Amino acid sequence: MGKGLEYCYWKTNDGKLEKVTKGSTFRLYTSDKNEFIVNERCVAPDTKNVKFTVDNARWAFIYNEFFESIK
């Protein structure tokens, strides 16, 4: 069993939650409202302080196509 965040959720205009796991790829459209959500369900079972982990969650996203276009 792991510790820390295992995934987050992503929600767009349709309100449907998608699970975002490490290595996943999603297209983000500027016409959509994109919201990323971290809650207690996203935390691994062996994490000692779940509330601290959720409250201090940080995520980074790299837009590969954008970087390819400026090379």
C-alpha positions in Angstrom: 0.0 0.0 0.0 1.2 3.5 -0.8 1.1 6.8 1.0 0.1 10.3 -0.1 -2.1 11.2 -3.1 -3.0 8.4 -5.5 -5.1 10.5 -7.9 -7.3 13.6 -8.2 -10.6 14.2 -9.9 -11.2 16.4 -13.0 -14.6 18.0 -13.7 -15.6 20.0 -16.8 -18.8 21.7 -17.9 -20.8 18.5 -17.9 -20.2 18.0 -14.2 -19.0 14.4 -14.6 -16.0 13.5 -12.4 -13.1 11.8 -14.1 -10.3 10.1 -12.1 -6.9 11.5 -13.0 -4.1 9.1 -12.2 -0.3 9.5 -12.7 0.6 9.5 -16.3 -2.9 10.1 -17.6 -3.4 12.5 -20.5 -6.5 14.7 -20.9 -7.2 17.5 -23.4 -8.2 20.7 -21.7 -10.2 23.0 -23.9 -10.4 26.8 -23.3 -14.1 26.7 -23.9 -14.5 24.4 -20.9 -14.4 25.1 -17.2 -11.8 22.7 -15.9 -11.8 22.0 -12.2 -9.4 19.6 -10.3 -10.5 18.2 -7.0 -8.6 16.5 -4.3 -10.5 14.9 -1.4 -10.0 12.2 1.2 -10.9 9.5 -1.4 -7.8 10.5 -3.4 -5.4 9.6 -0.5 -3.7 6.2 -0.1 -4.9 4.1 2.8 -1.5 4.1 4.6 -1.3 7.9 4.7 -1.0 9.0 8.4 -2.4 12.5 8.1 -5.1 12.5 5.4 -6.5 16.0 6.1 -3.0 17.5 5.9 -2.3 15.7 2.7 -5.6 16.9 1.1 -5.2 20.5 2.4 -1.6 20.8 1.0 -2.1 19.0 -2.3 -0.3 20.5 -5.3 -0.5 19.2 -8.9 1.5 20.1 -12.0 0.4 19.6 -15.6 2.7 19.7 -18.6 1.1 20.4 -22.0 3.3 18.3 -24.4 1.7 19.7 -27.5 2.4 23.2 -26.5 6.0 22.5 -25.9 6.4 20.6 -29.1 5.0 23.6 -31.1 7.6 26.0 -29.7 10.7 23.7 -30.3 
